């Protein structure tokens, strides 16, 4: 007797495979996608029935049962709620597809016969949108349920009511469904069919570990995308009577991940149609309606439409589903993903940052510092050479002709464009974001850089941002400096990949003949900025007359989750620029941010275990593939009720440990998780050819006998902080987490604050012009130390002059003077300055708490040539607190960089978690390896200390260090430079008249000098016992130790340095300068 005609007794229904006399015999090969399989599953997934439920406890209809099913594939787990009707639809979809694919291989007349019968010749007969909806089934069994149209009359017994004990129905349904799932999931071809993948809600993105856990996926309807060419265009709802949908709505596959929602054409596609990267939401909607959600339902005027919208940043996208239940599920899933710990991308973290603190557990967060360009560029070059998949670069200024290794004659392959070309030819995808400058104000010529980069290879994509006219942004810039390699290592700090930045610890002022700095890389913006970039290897300056301006900077390498947070920032900016600048350019793709995924503890805790499981799964896959070739119609069984006594229950239900994939990231529960970055970390450590690995000292730190330009690679706690707003990153909120971090860290400092920065423009409480409050935080912390009678030091190192073209007295140098005005206003002039406040309260003791410094270098321009000096331009953006915390990034201390709505910036806060014993204020102290070693390196360079002298500066705040070494060295060096050069700036020039007189005197005496009086006379005149002497200036300069000098607080004190009415800067907003 056929299974469809079997008598069903009045007992509880049992489920067996339905064997129909008309069943089609087919090979699983018919389920392959083309000549070669495009598989989502590379090994067989597992399924476990967690529970069985019904809409009404009194309803025993098998067709209305709902199954909560937990699936596992490798380290991924997800749960789905499926109705029995959906399983029926899946079954017939597979049966029908297999039948028609067999028929399609027959003769042409058979196809014509089928078409005449109305079956058609589509590859997939039952489309994804035709599956049963949750809302389509009646909640209560009635007569209409019996007559429900199903694909085959053989399935009618399932709908027929059956009597028996309710709990036994659920239990036996659970066993039967488990067997069914095990059967069709036991075949690799069927598991990878479109029908099954749709049923399991999986796609090509589901199981990519770099994108995080598997969340919700399904087809949705969208309207905002360009028209997608498809063979079958479906409508947004199931209504056949009303034309309620126009052609603008189209079906796409939506993939929800912990950090984003993306849209694909279908589950087997990997090309992004669109993506919403989750970001911080407003605290309220501004209308008093309460909290803002990432997703929320939308009420439609047409009751047949079910919609919801997703709003993030400056975007709001409306989507439709085929049922109200699906819309609700999507809204709940999206809101949960946006708040899911530990990232919780939609709410603020410490300091108001978009990124959470990392390294609280052993998650692979590591950091390594580099002082000056030589060390940083070497590490960047080595990382680029090791790139395997993608490189992200963003800079304020980028020069493709920059050599990352010197001497440049011996390292032609280290030129940036050559490095990128070599990797692009290997298939590495390279994405470069350039700041699009206002050409009238800056000469960095990003158009030239873009064209040079685009000519390298098709795998190099370049975007410039912002579009000034459409965005209405003319005053602000993109100021980040980032290089990200394979989401594995990121370089962040103050160094752009451009001319003038390469430098060594010596900070040489000359290079003739050219060995280190070719062409326009011999750079001194105080003297001249290049007007043409046609020949970058042609000198801009006369090397025999003008010194280069040495460059001091600090950079940092980051590994682990914070590296991915930085890459997420890049992706967010790239996608925003793509939509603004090239929305329809197919060669410019949208990017997806990778995710720091935690492997649940049931997957093991070591890399070797992961590899072993992977090998076992691969072997199992191979065995299963050979076994599945013998399958027939039994590969797709249909479940039908059977006699109760025929069911074998001895084996029970195969189950897995039901572990929630949402992991706790608190310190108490952190031991139960591990990071995928551990595998990357292990791989990194095996790369012995990475340059900076040769610089590592393991658990060692810079000792009293050594100090270099490359720090140890150390596990740290890291948090990414930034300054962004709607114009710069497309966010809905302005983020100023760098500003908040500065103020908070200063407030909590115990002994000292050490700052190096390109600018120092800040305000005290009540300042209505300057908005950032770094100065207020310093003032309050100093006053607290003074009241408590405790030792506390603030040391600030900044450039002696702004690094822009023009002498201080030149008519075209109003910008230079304007910046000087705002810095002096912050430091020592007027009622808003910190020294004005402190001197009124502390008197002469002020210098015990805070002092300001600059850097200067000297040397001969060539052998036998003139002796020259130049400021060492301090471009680092660094703060060290108590030898335990370091803040490194691109942000200057001014409103442009800190308040978020102006320049875009990024930085990293590094907190040590490995310490060593040292002293602070003469007492024992635990100093962090990262911060302590970085300060020793910087101070040994600035003070000119030899290896054996570094122990003298271990304790930075005691008088022996602060006064007898640091302050004394700066004062002595300043006096020597004044004696030899009388260079600008100095404390003896109080007016522009004095500058003119001095320049006139030295030009007449020397015949030539620099814009800042940087050329020494051939002989120094001095008198001893009334007798004139002529000394060699180099002999006098030998007494200079390092580069540290005092900052000239009295320079130009008699002048109002603000622009006047006959200068164009007078009509510009003062915000440009601060």
QUIMODA-V849901 format. One line per field, one symbol per residue. ss: DSSP state (H for helix, E for strand, L for the rest). phi: phi as a letter, one per 30 degrees, with the letter a starting at -180 (. if undefined). psi: psi as a letter, one per 30 degrees, with the letter a starting at -180 (. if undefined). A space follows every 50 residues. Layout:
ss = ???
phi = ???
psi = ???
This chain:
ss = LLHHHLLLLLLLLLLEELLLLLLLLLLHHHHLLLLLLLLLLLLLLEEEEE EEELLLLLLLLHHHLEEEEEEEELLEEEEEEEEHHHHHHHHHHHHHHHHH HHHHLLLHHHHHHHHHLLLLLLLLLLLHHHLLLLLLLLLLLLHHHHLLLL LLHHHHHHHLLLLLLHHHHHHHHHHHHHHHHHHHLLLHHHHLLHHHHHHH LLLLLLLLHHHLLLLLEEEEEELLLLLLLLLLLLLLLLLLLLLLLLLLLE EEEEEEELLEEEEELLLLLLLLLEEEELLLLLLLLLLLLLLLLLEEEELL LLLLLEEEEEEELLEEEEEEELLHHHHHHHHHHHHHHHHLLLLLLLLLLH HHLLLLLELLLLLLLEEEEEELHHHHHHHHHHHHHLLLLEEEEEELLLLL LLELLLLHHHLHHHEHHHHHHHHHHLLLEEEEEEELLLLLLLLLLHHHHH HHHHLLLLLEEEEEELLHHHHLLLLLLELLLEEEELLLEEEEELLLLLLL LLLLLLLLLLLLLLLLLLHHHLLLLLLLLLLLLLLLLLLLLLLLLLLLLL EELEEEEEELHHHHHHHHHHHHHHHHHHHHHLLLLLLLLLLLLLLLLEEL HHHLLLHHHHHHHHHHHHHHHHHHHHHHLLLLHHHHLLEELLLHHHLLLL LLLLLLLLLLLLLLLLHHHHHHLEELHHHHHHHHHLLLLLHHHHHLLLLL LLLLLLLLLELLLEEEEEEEEEEELHHHHLLLLLEEHHHHHHHHHHHHLL LEEEEELLLELLLLLLLLLLLLLHHHHHHHHHHHHHHHLLLLEEEEELLL LLLLLLLLLLLLLHHHHHHHHHHHHHHLLLLLLHHHHHHHHHHHHHHHHE EEEEEEEEEELLLLLLEEEEELEELLLEEEELLLEEEEELLLELHHHHLL LLLEEEEEEEEELLEEEEEELLEEEEEEHHHHHHHHHHHHHHHLLLHHHH HHHLLLLLHHHHHHHHHHHHHHHHHHHHHHLLLLLLLLLLLHHHHHHHHH HHHHHHLLLLLLLLELLLEEEEEELLEEEEEEHHHHHLLLLLLEEELLLL LLLLLLLLLLLLLHHHHLLHHHLL
phi = .dddcddcdddddccbddccdcdddbcdddddcjdcdccdccbddbbbdd abbbdbddccdddcdccccccbbhdcbacbcbdedddeddeddddddddd dddddddddddddddddidibddcdcdddcddcddddddbdbddddcddb dbdddeeddddbclddddddddddddddddddddddcddddcdddddddd hbbdcdcdedcjddccbldbcbbddddcdbdbccddbcdcccddbcdddb dbccbcbecabbbcdadcccdddaacddbecddbdicicjdccdbadcdc ddddcbbabcbaiccbccbbbcadddddddddddddddcddddhdcbdce iiddcddcidcdcidbbacbcidedddddddddddcdcbabcbbbdbbce ddddbbdddcbddddeddddddddddjddcbbccddddddcbcdhddddd ddddddaddccbbcbcdedddicbccbccdbbbbchhcbbcblccddbdi cdacddhdcbabddbccdhdddbbdddacecbcdbddcdccdddcbddce bcabbbcbciedddddddddddddddddddcbdcdddcddccddbdccde dddjbbdddddddddddddddddddddddcdbdddbdcdbdbeddcddcd dicdbcddcdddddcdddcdddbbcdddddddddddddddddddcdbhdd becdcbabcbdddbdbcbbdbabbaedcbiddcdcbddeddedddddcdc babcbbadbbbabdejdccdcdbdddddddddddddddhcdabbcbcbdd bedbdjdecddccddddddeeddddddbbjdcddddddddcciddeddcb abbbbbbblddaeidddbbaddddcdbbbcchhbbbcbacddcadeccdj dcddbbabcccdbbbbdbbbhicebccdddddddddddddddciddedcd ddcdcdcdedddcdcdddddddddddddddchdccadcccbddddddddd dddddciaacdchccdddbcdbbbhicdbbcdedddddddcibdbddddc dhdcccdddcdccdddcdddddcb
psi = klefgkkjlgakklklkkjkfgkkklkffffkiaekkjkekflkllkkje lkllfkffkgjefgkkkjkkkkjbgkklkkjkleeeeeeeefeeeeeeee eeeffalefeeeeeeffgelgkejejlefglkleffkkfkkaefeegkjl fkfffefefkkklakeeeeeeeeeeeeeeeeeeffgkeeefgleeeeeef hlaffegjffgalkbkklklklffllkkjlfjjllflgjfekifklffkl klkkjklfglklklelfglfkkelkjkklkllelffgggakklekllkkk ejffkjllkkkkbgkkkklklfleeeeeeeeeeeeeefgklfeifflkak gglfklklgfliggkllklkkleeeeeeeeeeeefgkeelkkkklekkjf gkkfklkfefhefgkeeeeeeeeeffgkkkkkkkkjljefelhfifeeee eeeffelfgjkkkkkljeeefgjfflljgljkkkjggekkkkbfjlillf fkllffikfliklkeejkbffjkjfeekkkfkgejfgkkeljfffklljl kklklkkklaefeeeeeeeeeeeeeeeeeeeifgjffjlllkklkjkkkl ffglgleeeeeeeeeeeeeeeeeeeeeffglbfffilkklklkeffkjge fakkllkjkkfjkkglefgffgllkffeeeeeeeffifgkefefflgbfl lkafflkafklkjkklkkkklljlaeeegglflkkhfeeeeeeeeeefke elkkkklelijlllkfjfekfkheeeeeeeeeeeeeefhlkkkkkkjlke lkhlkklefkfgheeeeeeeeeeeeeegklfgleeeeeefefbffeffek lklakklllkflkfalklllkjjjflikkkjggfkkjkafklileefffe fckklklkkjkkgkllkalkhglkkjkkeeeeeeeeeeeeeefhklefff ffgejffleeeeefeeeeeeeeeeeeeeeefhlkllffjflfeeeeeeee eeeeeffkllfghgkllekkklkjhgkkljlkeeeefffkjbgklkkjfg khffkjglklfgkefeflkffef.
